[in-house]
């Protein structure tokens, strides 16, 4: 580790449970961030700033003026650019030592397995159930941990899934049929709520990659920001789950 790296990451290296060993584990790690909007912005920024070795960045959308209230990776002068390109500009400025890999095509059941096979963890910041279910299937198949987040109005939630046999998956939590998508464009969102949820997702990803602390595996953390109340709910494995049940 160079002197510049020791200085850049000194505040987390000072943590006894993290140390240089944790920093080296992080530098050797790779992550796929799905969605570079309100959730993906803090996720990607914190992972890059913390010194992850490789970030795969997936989003097919372009920056829109309405995004800028909450999607802090992007800026006014980059309106109209692909979000992936905008994100790479911001993240390279934040930490030029991180390898950034753009993924612009829409993700599918065909493309996801190859991408998930390249990473140590997937952080899902998407805003629709078809993508969430597809991401979950790929993670279970590859036994890759999944950090899932969602936020709308003044509500948010985070859950982590180990991807290992015997543990629950996202499909255990939500049925694949009969779900109703709710979007920020239709229902609104208080900007810092996505920042809170995305920051928790980044924290959990860093814990999982470095072995620090106890991950949120098998638990759903729910936020009501209108009262700033939190609830933690256990998520059991569904023995009839069509995705993860053996």
C-alpha atoms as an extended CHARMM CRD file, in Angstrom:
* protein
*
       246  EXT
         1         1  UNK       CA              0.0000000000        0.0000000000        0.0000000000  PROA      1               0.0000000000
         2         2  UNK       CA              1.4240000000        3.3880000000       -1.0170000000  PROA      2               0.0000000000
         3         3  UNK       CA              1.8300000000        6.3940000000        1.2480000000  PROA      3               0.0000000000
         4         4  UNK       CA             -0.9570000000        8.1700000000       -0.6460000000  PROA      4               0.0000000000
         5         5  UNK       CA             -3.3070000000        5.2290000000       -0.0710000000  PROA      5               0.0000000000
         6         6  UNK       CA             -2.4420000000        5.0960000000        3.6180000000  PROA      6               0.0000000000
         7         7  UNK       CA             -3.2840000000        8.7870000000        3.9040000000  PROA      7               0.0000000000
         8         8  UNK       CA             -6.4400000000        8.6510000000        1.7720000000  PROA      8               0.0000000000
         9         9  UNK       CA             -7.9250000000        5.7420000000        3.7260000000  PROA      9               0.0000000000
        10        10  UNK       CA             -6.3650000000        6.5290000000        7.0920000000  PROA      10              0.0000000000
        11        11  UNK       CA             -9.6190000000        7.2150000000        8.9320000000  PROA      11              0.0000000000
        12        12  UNK       CA            -11.0830000000        3.7790000000        8.2270000000  PROA      12              0.0000000000
        13        13  UNK       CA             -7.7130000000        2.0340000000        8.6100000000  PROA      13              0.0000000000
        14        14  UNK       CA             -7.6600000000        3.4920000000       12.1430000000  PROA      14              0.0000000000
        15        15  UNK       CA            -10.6870000000        1.3670000000       13.0290000000  PROA      15              0.0000000000
        16        16  UNK       CA             -9.3110000000       -1.6260000000       14.9750000000  PROA      16              0.0000000000
        17        17  UNK       CA            -11.6930000000       -4.0690000000       13.3010000000  PROA      17              0.0000000000
        18        18  UNK       CA            -10.8380000000       -2.6960000000        9.8380000000  PROA      18              0.0000000000
        19        19  UNK       CA             -7.1290000000       -1.9260000000        9.6970000000  PROA      19              0.0000000000
        20        20  UNK       CA             -4.8110000000       -2.3640000000        6.7350000000  PROA      20              0.0000000000
        21        21  UNK       CA             -6.0990000000       -5.9170000000        6.2730000000  PROA      21              0.0000000000
        22        22  UNK       CA             -9.6230000000       -4.6610000000        5.6990000000  PROA      22              0.0000000000
        23        23  UNK       CA             -8.3840000000       -2.0260000000        3.2890000000  PROA      23              0.0000000000
        24        24  UNK       CA             -6.4760000000       -4.6120000000        1.2920000000  PROA      24              0.0000000000
        25        25  UNK       CA             -9.5300000000       -6.8940000000        1.1770000000  PROA      25              0.0000000000
        26        26  UNK       CA            -11.5720000000       -3.9650000000       -0.1180000000  PROA      26              0.0000000000
        27        27  UNK       CA             -8.9810000000       -3.1020000000       -2.7620000000  PROA      27              0.0000000000
        28        28  UNK       CA             -9.1100000000       -6.7130000000       -3.9760000000  PROA      28              0.0000000000
        29        29  UNK       CA            -12.9320000000       -6.6550000000       -4.1820000000  PROA      29              0.0000000000
        30        30  UNK       CA            -15.3590000000       -5.8760000000       -6.9690000000  PROA      30              0.0000000000
        31        31  UNK       CA            -19.0150000000       -4.8430000000       -6.8940000000  PROA      31              0.0000000000
        32        32  UNK       CA            -21.8640000000       -4.4010000000       -9.3550000000  PROA      32              0.0000000000
        33        33  UNK       CA            -24.1140000000       -1.3980000000       -8.6820000000  PROA      33              0.0000000000
        34        34  UNK       CA            -27.4620000000       -1.7300000000      -10.4720000000  PROA      34              0.0000000000
        35        35  UNK       CA            -29.0910000000        1.6650000000      -10.9630000000  PROA      35              0.0000000000
        36        36  UNK       CA            -27.2520000000        4.9800000000      -10.6950000000  PROA      36              0.0000000000
        37        37  UNK       CA            -30.1070000000        7.0730000000       -9.3750000000  PROA      37              0.0000000000
        38        38  UNK       CA            -31.0440000000        8.1460000000       -5.8740000000  PROA      38              0.0000000000
        39        39  UNK       CA            -29.8640000000        4.9250000000       -4.2050000000  PROA      39              0.0000000000
        40        40  UNK       CA            -26.9950000000        4.0890000000       -6.5310000000  PROA      40              0.0000000000
        41        41  UNK       CA            -25.4880000000        7.5600000000       -6.1590000000  PROA      41              0.0000000000
        42        42  UNK       CA            -24.4510000000        7.2770000000       -2.4940000000  PROA      42              0.0000000000
        43        43  UNK       CA            -23.6540000000        3.5840000000       -2.9180000000  PROA      43              0.0000000000
        44        44  UNK       CA            -21.2160000000        4.1680000000       -5.7720000000  PROA      44              0.0000000000
        45        45  UNK       CA            -19.7210000000        7.2880000000       -4.1980000000  PROA      45              0.0000000000
        46        46  UNK       CA            -19.0390000000        5.6680000000       -0.8240000000  PROA      46              0.0000000000
        47        47  UNK       CA            -17.6400000000        2.4660000000       -2.3270000000  PROA      47              0.0000000000
        48        48  UNK       CA            -15.3380000000        4.4320000000       -4.6170000000  PROA      48              0.0000000000
        49        49  UNK       CA            -14.2830000000        6.8130000000       -1.8560000000  PROA      49              0.0000000000
        50        50  UNK       CA            -13.5960000000        3.8920000000        0.4920000000  PROA      50              0.0000000000
        51        51  UNK       CA            -11.2120000000        2.3210000000       -2.0140000000  PROA      51              0.0000000000
        52        52  UNK       CA            -12.9590000000       -0.6630000000       -3.5870000000  PROA      52              0.0000000000
        53        53  UNK       CA            -10.8440000000       -2.1130000000       -6.3670000000  PROA      53              0.0000000000
        54        54  UNK       CA            -13.4190000000       -2.4370000000       -9.1580000000  PROA      54              0.0000000000
        55        55  UNK       CA            -16.9190000000       -1.0510000000       -9.6910000000  PROA      55              0.0000000000
        56        56  UNK       CA            -19.2690000000       -2.2350000000      -12.4160000000  PROA      56              0.0000000000
        57        57  UNK       CA            -21.8790000000        0.4750000000      -13.0050000000  PROA      57              0.0000000000
        58        58  UNK       CA            -25.1660000000       -0.5220000000      -14.6670000000  PROA      58              0.0000000000
        59        59  UNK       CA            -27.8390000000        1.9070000000      -15.8920000000  PROA      59              0.0000000000
        60        60  UNK       CA            -29.4830000000        2.3280000000      -19.3060000000  PROA      60              0.0000000000
        61        61  UNK       CA            -31.0190000000        5.7610000000      -18.5850000000  PROA      61              0.0000000000
        62        62  UNK       CA            -29.8730000000        9.3360000000      -19.2370000000  PROA      62              0.0000000000
        63        63  UNK       CA            -29.5940000000       12.2150000000      -16.7620000000  PROA      63              0.0000000000
        64        64  UNK       CA            -32.7750000000       14.2910000000      -16.5620000000  PROA      64              0.0000000000
        65        65  UNK       CA            -33.3740000000       17.6040000000      -14.8190000000  PROA      65              0.0000000000
        66        66  UNK       CA            -35.8880000000       15.9370000000      -12.4820000000  PROA      66              0.0000000000
        67        67  UNK       CA            -33.1420000000       13.5570000000      -11.2620000000  PROA      67              0.0000000000
        68        68  UNK       CA            -30.9480000000       16.2690000000       -9.7870000000  PROA      68              0.0000000000
        69        69  UNK       CA            -33.0370000000       16.7910000000       -6.6300000000  PROA      69              0.0000000000
        70        70  UNK       CA            -31.7590000000       13.4890000000       -5.2430000000  PROA      70              0.0000000000
        71        71  UNK       CA            -29.3060000000       11.7530000000       -7.6170000000  PROA      71              0.0000000000
        72        72  UNK       CA            -26.0970000000       13.3100000000       -6.3860000000  PROA      72              0.0000000000
        73        73  UNK       CA            -23.7690000000       11.5530000000       -8.8400000000  PROA      73              0.0000000000
        74        74  UNK       CA            -25.0940000000       13.8030000000      -11.5900000000  PROA      74              0.0000000000
        75        75  UNK       CA            -25.0320000000       17.5370000000      -12.2660000000  PROA      75              0.0000000000
        76        76  UNK       CA            -26.7650000000       20.1850000000      -14.3660000000  PROA      76              0.0000000000
        77        77  UNK       CA            -24.0600000000       20.2960000000      -17.0380000000  PROA      77              0.0000000000
        78        78  UNK       CA            -24.4430000000       16.5280000000      -17.5990000000  PROA      78              0.0000000000
        79        79  UNK       CA            -28.1910000000       16.5750000000      -18.3360000000  PROA      79              0.0000000000
        80        80  UNK       CA            -28.8000000000       14.3580000000      -21.3540000000  PROA      80              0.0000000000
        81        81  UNK       CA            -25.6780000000       12.2530000000      -20.8370000000  PROA      81              0.0000000000
        82        82  UNK       CA            -26.0010000000        8.5340000000      -20.1220000000  PROA      82              0.0000000000
        83        83  UNK       CA            -26.0340000000        8.1030000000      -16.3520000000  PROA      83              0.0000000000
        84        84  UNK       CA            -23.1700000000        5.6380000000      -16.6110000000  PROA      84              0.0000000000
        85        85  UNK       CA            -20.9600000000        8.2540000000      -18.2870000000  PROA      85              0.0000000000
        86        86  UNK       CA            -21.9980000000       10.9200000000      -15.7910000000  PROA      86              0.0000000000
        87        87  UNK       CA            -21.2610000000        8.5570000000      -12.9000000000  PROA      87              0.0000000000
        88        88  UNK       CA            -17.8210000000        7.6780000000      -14.2320000000  PROA      88              0.0000000000
        89        89  UNK       CA            -16.9480000000       11.3690000000      -14.5050000000  PROA      89              0.0000000000
        90        90  UNK       CA            -17.9700000000       11.9830000000      -10.8810000000  PROA      90              0.0000000000
        91        91  UNK       CA            -16.3820000000        8.8380000000       -9.4480000000  PROA      91              0.0000000000
        92        92  UNK       CA            -13.0960000000        9.2710000000      -11.3010000000  PROA      92              0.0000000000
        93        93  UNK       CA            -12.8400000000       12.7670000000       -9.8430000000  PROA      93              0.0000000000
        94        94  UNK       CA            -13.5680000000       11.3460000000       -6.3940000000  PROA      94              0.0000000000
        95        95  UNK       CA            -11.0320000000        8.4960000000       -6.5660000000  PROA      95              0.0000000000
        96        96  UNK       CA             -9.0260000000        7.9310000000       -9.7720000000  PROA      96              0.0000000000
        97        97  UNK       CA             -7.5430000000        4.6840000000       -8.4190000000  PROA      97              0.0000000000
        98        98  UNK       CA            -10.8130000000        2.7270000000       -8.6640000000  PROA      98              0.0000000000
        99        99  UNK       CA            -11.4070000000        0.7240000000      -11.8510000000  PROA      99              0.0000000000
       100       100  UNK       CA            -14.7930000000        1.7590000000      -13.2880000000  PROA      100             0.0000000000
       101       101  UNK       CA            -16.6070000000       -0.4910000000      -15.7640000000  PROA      101             0.0000000000
       102       102  UNK       CA            -19.6440000000        0.9340000000      -17.6330000000  PROA      102             0.0000000000
       103       103  UNK       CA            -22.6870000000       -1.2980000000      -18.2770000000  PROA      103             0.0000000000
       104       104  UNK       CA            -25.1640000000        0.5790000000      -20.4860000000  PROA      104             0.0000000000
       105       105  UNK       CA            -27.4800000000       -2.0660000000      -22.0060000000  PROA      105             0.0000000000
       106       106  UNK       CA            -30.5940000000       -3.0450000000      -20.0740000000  PROA      106             0.0000000000
       107       107  UNK       CA            -29.9480000000       -5.9890000000      -17.7770000000  PROA      107             0.0000000000
       108       108  UNK       CA            -31.6290000000       -9.2900000000      -18.5580000000  PROA      108             0.0000000000
       109       109  UNK       CA            -31.7300000000      -12.8920000000      -17.3920000000  PROA      109             0.0000000000
       110       110  UNK       CA            -29.2300000000      -13.6010000000      -20.1720000000  PROA      110             0.0000000000
       111       111  UNK       CA            -26.6890000000      -10.8520000000      -19.3650000000  PROA      111             0.0000000000
       112       112  UNK       CA            -26.8710000000      -10.8430000000      -15.5660000000  PROA      112             0.0000000000
       113       113  UNK       CA            -25.2060000000      -14.2210000000      -14.8520000000  PROA      113             0.0000000000
       114       114  UNK       CA            -22.0240000000      -13.1970000000      -16.6690000000  PROA      114             0.0000000000
       115       115  UNK       CA            -21.8910000000       -9.8460000000      -14.8520000000  PROA      115             0.0000000000
       116       116  UNK       CA            -22.6390000000      -11.3150000000      -11.4280000000  PROA      116             0.0000000000
       117       117  UNK       CA            -19.9590000000      -13.9210000000      -12.0010000000  PROA      117             0.0000000000
       118       118  UNK       CA            -17.3820000000      -11.1170000000      -12.1880000000  PROA      118             0.0000000000
       119       119  UNK       CA            -18.1030000000       -9.5510000000       -8.7880000000  PROA      119             0.0000000000
       120       120  UNK       CA            -18.0300000000      -10.2720000000       -5.0650000000  PROA      120             0.0000000000
       121       121  UNK       CA            -21.2850000000       -8.4550000000       -4.2860000000  PROA      121             0.0000000000
       122       122  UNK       CA            -24.2600000000       -6.8170000000       -6.0120000000  PROA      122             0.0000000000
       123       123  UNK       CA            -25.9580000000       -3.6910000000       -4.6910000000  PROA      123             0.0000000000
       124       124  UNK       CA            -29.4180000000       -3.1590000000       -6.1470000000  PROA      124             0.0000000000
       125       125  UNK       CA            -30.6370000000        0.4200000000       -6.4920000000  PROA      125             0.0000000000
       126       126  UNK       CA            -33.2040000000       -0.3020000000       -9.2000000000  PROA      126             0.0000000000
       127       127  UNK       CA            -36.7640000000        0.9980000000       -9.0110000000  PROA      127             0.0000000000
       128       128  UNK       CA            -38.8260000000       -1.8670000000      -10.4360000000  PROA      128             0.0000000000
       129       129  UNK       CA            -39.6840000000       -5.4120000000       -9.4330000000  PROA      129             0.0000000000
       130       130  UNK       CA            -38.7270000000       -7.1790000000      -12.6910000000  PROA      130             0.0000000000
       131       131  UNK       CA            -35.1260000000       -5.9630000000      -12.3180000000  PROA      131             0.0000000000
       132       132  UNK       CA            -35.0640000000       -6.7900000000       -8.6050000000  PROA      132             0.0000000000
       133       133  UNK       CA            -36.3110000000      -10.3220000000       -9.2440000000  PROA      133             0.0000000000
       134       134  UNK       CA            -33.8430000000      -10.8650000000      -12.1030000000  PROA      134             0.0000000000
       135       135  UNK       CA            -30.9670000000       -9.5810000000       -9.9620000000  PROA      135             0.0000000000
       136       136  UNK       CA            -32.0250000000      -11.8810000000       -7.1230000000  PROA      136             0.0000000000
       137       137  UNK       CA            -32.1460000000      -14.9430000000       -9.3740000000  PROA      137             0.0000000000
       138       138  UNK       CA            -28.6520000000      -14.2240000000      -10.6710000000  PROA      138             0.0000000000
       139       139  UNK       CA            -27.2450000000      -13.7030000000       -7.1790000000  PROA      139             0.0000000000
       140       140  UNK       CA            -28.7720000000      -16.9230000000       -5.8410000000  PROA      140             0.0000000000
       141       141  UNK       CA            -27.4500000000      -18.8850000000       -8.8260000000  PROA      141             0.0000000000
       142       142  UNK       CA            -23.9390000000      -17.4600000000       -8.3900000000  PROA      142             0.0000000000
       143       143  UNK       CA            -24.0630000000      -17.4810000000       -4.5620000000  PROA      143             0.0000000000
       144       144  UNK       CA            -23.1630000000      -13.7970000000       -4.5450000000  PROA      144             0.0000000000
       145       145  UNK       CA            -24.3980000000      -11.5380000000       -1.7110000000  PROA      145             0.0000000000
       146       146  UNK       CA            -27.1610000000       -9.0670000000       -2.5850000000  PROA      146             0.0000000000
       147       147  UNK       CA            -27.7890000000       -5.7390000000       -0.8540000000  PROA      147             0.0000000000
       148       148  UNK       CA            -31.2820000000       -4.5480000000       -1.7360000000  PROA      148             0.0000000000
       149       149  UNK       CA            -32.7240000000       -1.0990000000       -1.1310000000  PROA      149             0.0000000000
       150       150  UNK       CA            -35.8840000000        0.8260000000       -1.9260000000  PROA      150             0.0000000000
       151       151  UNK       CA            -37.2810000000        4.2600000000       -1.0870000000  PROA      151             0.0000000000
       152       152  UNK       CA            -40.4170000000        6.2110000000       -1.8920000000  PROA      152             0.0000000000
       153       153  UNK       CA            -42.2370000000        9.1880000000       -0.3740000000  PROA      153             0.0000000000
       154       154  UNK       CA            -40.7460000000        9.3030000000        3.1570000000  PROA      154             0.0000000000
       155       155  UNK       CA            -40.2480000000        5.5580000000        3.4990000000  PROA      155             0.0000000000
       156       156  UNK       CA            -37.2600000000        3.3300000000        2.9210000000  PROA      156             0.0000000000
       157       157  UNK       CA            -36.0370000000       -0.2130000000        3.3980000000  PROA      157             0.0000000000
       158       158  UNK       CA            -32.8270000000       -2.2160000000        3.1950000000  PROA      158             0.0000000000
       159       159  UNK       CA            -32.2850000000       -5.9730000000        3.2420000000  PROA      159             0.0000000000
       160       160  UNK       CA            -29.2300000000       -8.1700000000        2.6840000000  PROA      160             0.0000000000
       161       161  UNK       CA            -29.1390000000      -11.7080000000        1.3720000000  PROA      161             0.0000000000
       162       162  UNK       CA            -26.0510000000      -13.9090000000        1.5920000000  PROA      162             0.0000000000
       163       163  UNK       CA            -26.7860000000      -15.9070000000       -1.5390000000  PROA      163             0.0000000000
       164       164  UNK       CA            -25.7830000000      -19.0540000000        0.3400000000  PROA      164             0.0000000000
       165       165  UNK       CA            -27.9100000000      -22.2100000000        0.6100000000  PROA      165             0.0000000000
       166       166  UNK       CA            -30.2660000000      -22.1910000000        3.5710000000  PROA      166             0.0000000000
       167       167  UNK       CA            -30.6050000000      -18.4170000000        3.7680000000  PROA      167             0.0000000000
       168       168  UNK       CA            -33.5540000000      -16.3840000000        2.4610000000  PROA      168             0.0000000000
       169       169  UNK       CA            -33.5210000000      -14.4940000000       -0.8240000000  PROA      169             0.0000000000
       170       170  UNK       CA            -35.4180000000      -11.4590000000       -2.0980000000  PROA      170             0.0000000000
       171       171  UNK       CA            -38.0880000000      -13.7400000000       -3.5600000000  PROA      171             0.0000000000
       172       172  UNK       CA            -38.7830000000      -15.1050000000       -0.0580000000  PROA      172             0.0000000000
       173       173  UNK       CA            -39.6730000000      -11.5550000000        0.9550000000  PROA      173             0.0000000000
       174       174  UNK       CA            -41.8010000000      -10.5340000000       -2.0360000000  PROA      174             0.0000000000
       175       175  UNK       CA            -43.9750000000      -12.6460000000       -4.3210000000  PROA      175             0.0000000000
       176       176  UNK       CA            -43.0630000000      -12.3440000000       -7.9770000000  PROA      176             0.0000000000
       177       177  UNK       CA            -46.6600000000      -12.0670000000       -9.1200000000  PROA      177             0.0000000000
       178       178  UNK       CA            -49.1870000000       -9.5130000000       -7.9850000000  PROA      178             0.0000000000
       179       179  UNK       CA            -46.6260000000       -6.8840000000       -6.9270000000  PROA      179             0.0000000000
       180       180  UNK       CA            -47.4390000000       -3.2780000000       -7.7500000000  PROA      180             0.0000000000
       181       181  UNK       CA            -44.5570000000       -1.0470000000       -8.7770000000  PROA      181             0.0000000000
       182       182  UNK       CA            -44.5520000000        2.3570000000       -7.1320000000  PROA      182             0.0000000000
       183       183  UNK       CA            -42.2380000000        4.9630000000       -8.5800000000  PROA      183             0.0000000000
       184       184  UNK       CA            -40.8930000000        8.2700000000       -7.3540000000  PROA      184             0.0000000000
       185       185  UNK       CA            -42.1940000000        9.9420000000      -10.5090000000  PROA      185             0.0000000000
       186       186  UNK       CA            -45.7390000000        8.9590000000       -9.5610000000  PROA      186             0.0000000000
       187       187  UNK       CA            -45.5500000000        9.1930000000       -5.7530000000  PROA      187             0.0000000000
       188       188  UNK       CA            -42.7200000000       11.5940000000       -4.9390000000  PROA      188             0.0000000000
       189       189  UNK       CA            -39.6810000000       11.2270000000       -2.7130000000  PROA      189             0.0000000000
       190       190  UNK       CA            -37.9930000000       13.3350000000       -0.0420000000  PROA      190             0.0000000000
       191       191  UNK       CA            -34.4250000000       13.5890000000       -1.3320000000  PROA      191             0.0000000000
       192       192  UNK       CA            -32.4590000000       12.6860000000        1.8310000000  PROA      192             0.0000000000
       193       193  UNK       CA            -34.4500000000        9.4630000000        2.2600000000  PROA      193             0.0000000000
       194       194  UNK       CA            -32.7120000000        7.8650000000       -0.7210000000  PROA      194             0.0000000000
       195       195  UNK       CA            -29.4400000000        9.1610000000        0.7100000000  PROA      195             0.0000000000
       196       196  UNK       CA            -30.1300000000        7.4480000000        4.0420000000  PROA      196             0.0000000000
       197       197  UNK       CA            -31.0680000000        4.1500000000        2.3990000000  PROA      197             0.0000000000
       198       198  UNK       CA            -28.1940000000        4.2600000000       -0.0840000000  PROA      198             0.0000000000
       199       199  UNK       CA            -25.7130000000        5.0270000000        2.6810000000  PROA      199             0.0000000000
       200       200  UNK       CA            -26.9170000000        1.9990000000        4.6340000000  PROA      200             0.0000000000
       201       201  UNK       CA            -26.5740000000       -0.1370000000        1.5120000000  PROA      201             0.0000000000
       202       202  UNK       CA            -22.9890000000        1.0930000000        1.1010000000  PROA      202             0.0000000000
       203       203  UNK       CA            -22.2590000000        0.3950000000        4.7660000000  PROA      203             0.0000000000
       204       204  UNK       CA            -23.5630000000       -3.1520000000        4.4900000000  PROA      204             0.0000000000
       205       205  UNK       CA            -21.5820000000       -3.7490000000        1.3010000000  PROA      205             0.0000000000
       206       206  UNK       CA            -18.3700000000       -2.5750000000        2.9540000000  PROA      206             0.0000000000
       207       207  UNK       CA            -19.0660000000       -4.8020000000        5.9810000000  PROA      207             0.0000000000
       208       208  UNK       CA            -19.6570000000       -7.8430000000        3.8050000000  PROA      208             0.0000000000
       209       209  UNK       CA            -16.5960000000       -7.2650000000        1.6170000000  PROA      209             0.0000000000
       210       210  UNK       CA            -14.2120000000       -6.6720000000        4.5210000000  PROA      210             0.0000000000
       211       211  UNK       CA            -15.6730000000       -9.0270000000        7.1170000000  PROA      211             0.0000000000
       212       212  UNK       CA            -16.2550000000       -6.1730000000        9.5510000000  PROA      212             0.0000000000
       213       213  UNK       CA            -19.2830000000       -6.2900000000       11.8470000000  PROA      213             0.0000000000
       214       214  UNK       CA            -22.4500000000       -8.3400000000       11.4380000000  PROA      214             0.0000000000
       215       215  UNK       CA            -24.2490000000       -7.9350000000        8.0970000000  PROA      215             0.0000000000
       216       216  UNK       CA            -27.9830000000       -7.4380000000        7.7750000000  PROA      216             0.0000000000
       217       217  UNK       CA            -28.3870000000      -10.9370000000        6.3330000000  PROA      217             0.0000000000
       218       218  UNK       CA            -31.9100000000      -12.2490000000        6.7280000000  PROA      218             0.0000000000
       219       219  UNK       CA            -33.2510000000       -8.9940000000        8.1260000000  PROA      219             0.0000000000
       220       220  UNK       CA            -35.3620000000       -6.2030000000        6.6390000000  PROA      220             0.0000000000
       221       221  UNK       CA            -34.6970000000       -2.7180000000        7.9880000000  PROA      221             0.0000000000
       222       222  UNK       CA            -37.6630000000       -0.3540000000        7.5200000000  PROA      222             0.0000000000
       223       223  UNK       CA            -37.5460000000        3.4430000000        7.8680000000  PROA      223             0.0000000000
       224       224  UNK       CA            -40.4550000000        5.8350000000        8.3610000000  PROA      224             0.0000000000
       225       225  UNK       CA            -38.6890000000        9.1560000000        7.9190000000  PROA      225             0.0000000000
       226       226  UNK       CA            -41.8140000000       11.1590000000        8.7920000000  PROA      226             0.0000000000
       227       227  UNK       CA            -41.3160000000       10.1000000000       12.4250000000  PROA      227             0.0000000000
       228       228  UNK       CA            -37.7230000000        8.7980000000       12.0170000000  PROA      228             0.0000000000
       229       229  UNK       CA            -38.8120000000        5.4120000000       13.3370000000  PROA      229             0.0000000000
       230       230  UNK       CA            -36.9350000000        2.2420000000       12.4150000000  PROA      230             0.0000000000
       231       231  UNK       CA            -38.0860000000       -1.3610000000       12.4940000000  PROA      231             0.0000000000
       232       232  UNK       CA            -36.0500000000       -4.5140000000       11.9710000000  PROA      232             0.0000000000
       233       233  UNK       CA            -37.8860000000       -7.6340000000       10.8030000000  PROA      233             0.0000000000
       234       234  UNK       CA            -36.4870000000      -11.1350000000       10.4550000000  PROA      234             0.0000000000
       235       235  UNK       CA            -36.8700000000      -12.6220000000        6.9760000000  PROA      235             0.0000000000
       236       236  UNK       CA            -37.0600000000      -16.4290000000        7.1140000000  PROA      236             0.0000000000
       237       237  UNK       CA            -36.2160000000      -18.6270000000        4.1680000000  PROA      237             0.0000000000
       238       238  UNK       CA            -39.3620000000      -19.7770000000        2.3730000000  PROA      238             0.0000000000
       239       239  UNK       CA            -39.2220000000      -23.5780000000        2.0220000000  PROA      239             0.0000000000
       240       240  UNK       CA            -41.4360000000      -23.2310000000       -1.0630000000  PROA      240             0.0000000000
       241       241  UNK       CA            -39.4140000000      -20.4220000000       -2.6730000000  PROA      241             0.0000000000
       242       242  UNK       CA            -39.0520000000      -21.1530000000       -6.4020000000  PROA      242             0.0000000000
       243       243  UNK       CA            -35.6590000000      -19.4060000000       -6.4920000000  PROA      243             0.0000000000
       244       244  UNK       CA            -33.6670000000      -20.4930000000       -3.4350000000  PROA      244             0.0000000000
       245       245  UNK       CA            -35.4500000000      -23.5060000000       -1.9470000000  PROA      245             0.0000000000
       246       246  UNK       CA            -33.3760000000      -26.6400000000       -2.3990000000  PROA      246             0.0000000000
